[in-house]
Amino acid sequence: MSSRVLTMSGISKSFGATQALRDVSLDVPAGRVLALIGENGAGKSTLMKVLSGAHAPDAGTMTLNGNSFTPSGPHDARLAGVGMIYQELNLAPDLSVEDNIMLGQERSQFGVLDRRAQQAKVREVLELLGHPDLPPSTPVRELPIAQQQLVEIARALASDCKVIVFDEPTSSLTRSDVEHLLAVIRRLKSAGLGIVYISHFLEEIRQVSDCYAVLRDGQSVGSGDLSDTTDTDIVSLMVGRSVAELFPSVPHTPGEIVLQVTGLSGESSPVDVSFELRRGEILGIAGLIGAGRTELLRCLFGLDRCRSGSVTRSVSEGGCSTTGGVERSLERSPSLTLRVSEGFGFVSEDRKTEGLAQSRSIADNMTYSRLKPYSRFGWLNLKRRRTAVADWMRRLHVKAASPEQSVGELSGGNQQKIAIARVLHQEADILLLDEPTRGIDVGTKAEIYRLMGEQAAAGKAIIFVSSYLTELLAVCDRVAVMSRGRLKEVRAARDWTEEAVMAVAVSVNETVA
């Protein structure tokens, strides 16, 4: 049995009346990877903030390498040997690789920076990571995201860390970059470090982790060796109930064409894209990062300018959301207000900076795109709006104190529900969903899949962009694959395999099927 490099015992933490952690314990053995699993809001982030020194626990003890560990802050925890790798990287983009790695732990002699000693340390940690070729003098902003992540890991290693926490490290990486990162983690494990790995991708956890601990509602509800449990058992621990299916299916039947896109091209992407979307259909868009999927949705919604092509949709004479009717050519590069009035709704992949106004309330975020039901003579009926928002929160199972709570205070999964609730409240007829399940737990994902099916059954048309092929093939009616800005091929979801999707995504053949 490996020795314990980190022990957290009976950790509790409250914020006012909210009990975020209640008597949580976990052990991280040296040379092993512990998967920390739980829904958004389960307490994982709070527990790791206690470990990193960002929060002081109300109760409980910690030991690091057998010694009592009570960090006074993040810098103190880092010097003691705790490295944190977050989903959103914390680097100085204009500084070099070397300066980022040594930031806060510079080597000096007699008050003068010792470049030679720093460079030796940088070479040492890059060698440990298996990337001695990473140029130390290059500004970090010039590196791709995967190499920037290596710099973040190297900085933790330069401080002689004993435990490294990876918090959702792969959500913005390509498939090949994910494999490279997992290989790096295996190298760190073989070097004897203790590793905490937080991810919502169970198949990824299986690839790299040895043991697991599950949190639910701020409490430890299960732990053990991964080889002794099933994914279904883990999900049941997470959500507190039996989960019969991870990809719930709501019966729906695609109908008549509601949107026809022909030869659509943007400034750089998409390139000559043509497809049709049917009422009551979920159309998935697959492809590697940079394939042009997001740019396609942004062009359709009017966020990015289109150079050529046409967008046509079928509408009734009296509105945008009825079956049948006539075809109407839409403006190729419209204003957002126009697209909203035409029945389009867009959920951005970047909910933090673009999808939601983090400092505003749930009610504001949910209703800003459609205030008409609550306004009269220029005045807003706040009571009526609050009642309507509370109803949407109940329907989508949003965990929050009230409609007036700031969106920025919610967990990632609940924020995503608010972003989706906004387009549903808006009564959008065509939903453009860009990575709507990124960074959220499997329980919330299942709720979103069910919600998408219900909207399709109600006659909504959905375009669903995702980098998670498993969910595209399980949830969508048809899947289209994009590569280098072009839409390569569209098939019924049942006719695709993950291998076939990837083969088309990486192909250089310009033929559009």
PEPE-V147960 format. One record per backbone hydrogen bond with DSSP energy under -1.0 kcal/mol. NH is the residue of the N-H (numbers start at 0). CO is the residue of the C=O. E is the energy in kcal/mol with one decimal. If there is no record, write none. Layout:
((NH CO E) (NH CO E))
This chain:
((4 27 -2.4) (5 27 -1.6) (6 62 -2.2) (7 25 -2.8) (8 60 -3.0) (10 23 -3.0) (11 58 -2.0) (12 20 -1.9) (14 17 -3.0) (17 14 -1.9) (19 12 -1.5) (20 12 -2.1) (21 217 -3.3) (23 10 -2.7) (25 7 -2.3) (27 5 -2.9) (29 2 -3.6) (31 28 -1.2) (33 194 -3.3) (34 210 -3.0) (35 196 -1.9) (36 212 -2.8) (41 38 -2.1) (46 42 -2.5) (47 43 -2.2) (48 44 -2.0) (49 45 -1.8) (50 46 -2.0) (51 47 -2.4) (53 48 -1.5) (54 48 -1.8) (57 11 -2.6) (58 11 -1.3) (60 8 -2.2) (62 6 -2.2) (63 66 -2.9) (64 4 -2.7) (66 63 -1.6) (68 61 -2.9) (76 72 -2.2) (77 73 -2.3) (78 74 -2.3) (79 75 -1.5) (81 76 -2.0) (82 162 -3.2) (84 164 -3.2) (94 91 -1.7) (96 137 -1.5) (97 135 -2.8) (99 95 -2.2) (100 96 -2.4) (101 97 -2.2) (104 101 -2.6) (108 111 -2.7) (111 108 -1.7) (113 106 -3.0) (114 112 -1.1) (117 113 -2.0) (118 114 -2.9) (119 115 -1.9) (120 116 -1.9) (121 117 -2.7) (122 118 -2.4) (123 119 -1.9) (124 120 -2.2) (125 121 -2.4) (126 122 -2.0) (127 123 -1.8) (128 124 -1.8) (129 126 -1.1) (130 125 -2.7) (133 130 -1.5) (137 134 -1.3) (139 94 -2.5) (140 92 -2.3) (141 138 -1.8) (142 139 -2.1) (147 143 -2.0) (148 144 -1.9) (149 145 -1.3) (150 146 -1.8) (151 147 -1.8) (152 148 -2.2) (153 149 -2.9) (154 150 -2.1) (155 151 -1.4) (156 152 -2.2) (157 153 -2.3) (159 156 -2.1) (160 155 -1.1) (161 80 -3.2) (162 80 -2.2) (163 193 -2.1) (164 82 -3.1) (165 195 -3.2) (166 84 -3.1) (167 197 -2.3) (172 169 -1.7) (177 173 -2.3) (178 174 -1.9) (179 175 -1.9) (180 176 -2.4) (181 177 -2.6) (182 178 -1.8) (183 179 -1.9) (184 180 -2.4) (185 181 -2.0) (186 182 -1.7) (187 183 -2.2) (188 184 -2.4) (189 185 -2.3) (190 186 -1.1) (191 188 -1.8) (192 187 -1.8) (193 161 -2.4) (194 31 -1.9) (195 163 -2.4) (196 33 -3.2) (197 165 -3.2) (204 200 -2.1) (205 201 -2.3) (206 202 -1.3) (207 203 -1.3) (208 204 -2.7) (209 32 -2.7) (210 32 -1.9) (211 223 -2.7) (212 34 -2.4) (213 221 -3.1) (214 36 -2.7) (215 218 -2.4) (217 41 -2.4) (218 215 -1.3) (220 213 -2.6) (223 211 -1.8) (225 209 -2.0) (227 224 -1.6) (228 225 -1.6) (233 229 -2.0) (234 230 -2.7) (235 231 -2.2) (236 232 -2.0) (237 233 -2.2) (238 234 -2.4) (239 235 -1.7) (254 278 -3.4) (257 276 -3.0) (258 276 -2.0) (259 311 -3.9) (260 274 -3.0) (261 309 -2.6) (263 272 -2.7) (264 307 -2.2) (265 269 -2.5) (270 484 -3.0) (272 263 -2.6) (274 260 -2.1) (276 258 -2.7) (278 255 -2.7) (280 277 -1.4) (282 461 -3.1) (283 477 -3.1) (284 463 -2.5) (285 479 -3.3) (290 287 -2.1) (295 291 -1.8) (296 292 -1.7) (297 293 -2.5) (298 294 -2.2) (299 295 -2.3) (300 296 -2.0) (302 297 -2.3) (303 297 -1.4) (306 264 -2.6) (307 264 -1.3) (309 261 -2.5) (311 259 -2.8) (312 327 -2.3) (313 257 -1.1) (314 325 -3.5) (315 318 -1.2) (325 314 -3.1) (327 312 -2.7) (329 310 -3.5) (338 334 -2.0) (339 335 -2.6) (340 336 -2.1) (341 337 -1.4) (342 339 -1.5) (343 338 -2.3) (344 429 -2.5) (346 431 -2.8) (353 349 -2.0) (354 349 -2.5) (355 350 -1.2) (357 355 -1.1) (359 356 -1.7) (361 404 -1.8) (362 402 -2.6) (364 360 -2.4) (365 361 -2.4) (366 362 -1.6) (367 363 -1.8) (369 366 -2.3) (373 370 -2.0) (374 371 -1.2) (375 378 -2.4) (378 375 -1.8) (380 373 -4.0) (381 379 -1.3) (384 380 -2.0) (385 381 -2.6) (386 382 -2.1) (387 383 -2.0) (388 384 -2.7) (389 385 -2.5) (390 386 -1.6) (391 387 -2.0) (392 388 -2.5) (393 389 -1.9) (394 390 -2.3) (395 391 -2.2) (397 392 -2.6) (404 401 -1.8) (406 359 -2.6) (407 357 -2.3) (408 405 -1.5) (409 406 -1.9) (414 410 -2.3) (415 411 -2.2) (416 412 -1.7) (417 413 -1.7) (418 414 -2.2) (419 415 -2.1) (420 416 -2.8) (421 417 -2.0) (423 419 -1.7) (424 420 -3.2) (425 421 -1.9) (426 423 -1.3) (427 422 -2.1) (428 342 -2.4) (429 342 -2.6) (430 460 -2.9) (431 344 -3.4) (432 462 -2.9) (433 346 -2.3) (434 464 -2.3) (437 434 -1.3) (439 436 -1.4) (444 440 -2.5) (445 441 -2.2) (446 442 -1.5) (447 443 -2.3) (448 444 -2.8) (449 445 -2.2) (450 446 -2.3) (451 447 -2.6) (452 448 -2.2) (453 449 -2.4) (454 450 -2.3) (455 451 -2.3) (456 452 -2.4) (457 453 -1.4) (458 455 -1.7) (459 454 -2.6) (460 428 -2.1) (461 280 -2.9) (462 430 -2.9) (463 282 -2.9) (464 432 -3.0) (465 284 -1.6) (468 466 -1.0) (471 467 -1.6) (472 468 -2.5) (473 469 -1.3) (474 470 -2.4) (475 471 -2.1) (476 281 -2.6) (477 281 -1.4) (478 490 -2.9) (479 283 -3.3) (480 488 -2.3) (481 285 -2.7) (482 485 -2.6) (484 290 -2.3) (485 482 -2.1) (487 480 -2.8) (488 480 -1.0) (490 478 -2.1) (492 476 -2.2) (494 491 -2.0) (495 492 -1.6) (500 496 -2.3) (501 497 -2.3) (502 498 -2.1) (503 499 -1.8) (504 500 -2.5) (505 501 -2.0) (512 487 -3.9))
